[in-house]
Amino acid sequence: MYISIPIILQPLVILFVAAVLVPLMDYVGRKLGSEKLRDVFAVAALAFALYKLYALYIEVLKRGAVEFYLRSFAPPYGTAFRADALSAFMAMVFCLLGLFVAVYSIRYMEEDTGLDKYYALLLTLVAGMVGVTLAWDFLTLFIFWETMAISGYVLVGFRKYRWEPVEAGFKYLIMSTFGSVLMFYGVSFLYGLTGTLNFTSMSQQLLNVNQPLLYISLCMIVVGFGVTAAMVPLHTWLPDAHPAAPSGISAMLSGVVIKAGVYGIYRSLFTFFNPAFFNYGAILMIFGILTLTVANLMALLQRDIKRLFAYSSIVNIGYIITAAGIAAYVLTTYYSSNPTLATSVAVFALAGGLFHVFNHAIGKGLLFLCSGCFLHEVKTRDLNVLEGIGRRMPWTGASLSIGLLALAGVPPLNGFWSKLFIILAGLSIPQDGFMIVVTSILILNAIFAAAYYLWVMQRIMLREPKERAAAAHEAPFTMVLPIVVMAALCVIIGLFPGLILSLADVAARSLLLPVIGG
């Protein structure tokens, strides 16, 4: 009997069914004498899910938001899924990096045991993140959020025979649980005021509510999502978890898992807390530049290459949070007097922030996978030992250099454009002294970050290899392939930024639709 699955659910079904079938593929592969069958199956499932997400995005562009709910359990009380341009954009980013990591893991993880569990957890992690973007009520979001979180805890501590991953996974568990509890406690206040968890119904009813409890709920939701997004001072779990995890999972955590927190902040603020009535833009910008500054200073003190990249991830979250703050601030301050200017600046800022979500996912995923190649060859993360290793591993070293230059914002690579758009949005109203000060601090931090990115590249690529680095050889093909493709994306998107910027612009406009109408 043929069962028709709605297009919005197809990526989730593929990922969850594949996760369940991975152990079976592992068993069949062992019987056939091909243990890689399990790995290839996971890669194929992620590629198929990405294709379905692209098809969903095309459907969204054709006819607007795509929705699904059970007719017998319809909104405002039942479970609801909804895909708009923002949901589809974020989901494709999550699944794309998951695909790269799965290919990379074929050789990187081959010496580990329990790989059926590893790939099942990786598929479940991606499914959880995709589900978070497609959920249209807080109960459904909670289910997928915890699916993502639990998978992440286990993957951080996957190498359970070592103390560092276990400790880091436990710390991640404690901090993330605190954030989840706080976030959903804030949601409970919104439920008490509206009697629904459905996003559309809740946002409509909150237009007629003006109580101090809303500000408490706003703070709790931002802080709750901010833990996963690693906003300062909620970032302390990240520098331990990301270096301790297998390098592919480090790439997932820094590249996309923290972006699930960013998605939660973006979606909650602009859906439920209209900046026309809630003045939080300035505070958001302050937290953004605080995140940038603190993480930049901490990155400079690191000798562990993966720990340095972890702090760099926090830096880039600062850019993305600042972009949201700029958008909210201009809507609060200027929409009533000049709605055209406020709307255009807000869209520009959010498009820049979402463009940076993509650029950082690719660039930081690339850096962690490159560091994993180095670790695979010389068994260390110490920058002093890794000096000059790029000269012995030319493909990995060249790809690392492109990733470092991209995140440093060197033109014409992709990271340059997204940083430029955020900065230009901050400078778009020259008579506003506060925005000028915030943007000036943003620029200074961008220059500071570029300095230590170039410093890392100089140590890895230009110095003479030391004893351990001199004995290194290039990583296996299936590890090098995804990093070369990701490095190529940094160049191609940099040369043709309109390819992704157009997607980010449509996503930003869909996010602002409840605020500006149209």
Buried (B, 14 or more C-beta within 10 A) or exposed (E): EEEEEEBBBBBBBBBBEBBEBBBEBBEBBEEEEEBEBBBBBBBBBBBBBBBBBBBBBEBBEEEEBBBBBEEEEEBBBBBBBBBBBBBBBBBBBBBBBBBBBBBBBBBBBEEBEBBBBBBBBBBBBBBBBBBBBBBBBBBBBBBBBBBBBBBBBBBBBBBEEEEEBBBBBBBBBEBBBBBBEBBBBBBBBBBEBBEBBBBBBBBBBBEEEEEEEBEEBBBBBBBBBBBBBBBBEBBEBBBBBBBBBBBBBBBBBBBBBBBBBBBBBBBBBBBBBBBBEBBBBBBBBBBBBBBBBBBBEBBBEBEBBBBBBBBBBBBBBBBBBBBBBBBBBBBBBBBEEBBEBBBBBBBBBBBBBBBBBBBBBBBBBBBBBBBBBBBBBBEBBEBEBBBBBBBBBEBBBBBBBBBBBBBBBBEEBBBBBBBBBBBBBBBBBEEBEBBBEBBBBBBBBBEBBBEBBBBBBEBBBEBEBBEBBEEBEBBBEBBBBBBBBBBEBBBBBBEEBEEBBEBBBBBBBBBBBBBBEE
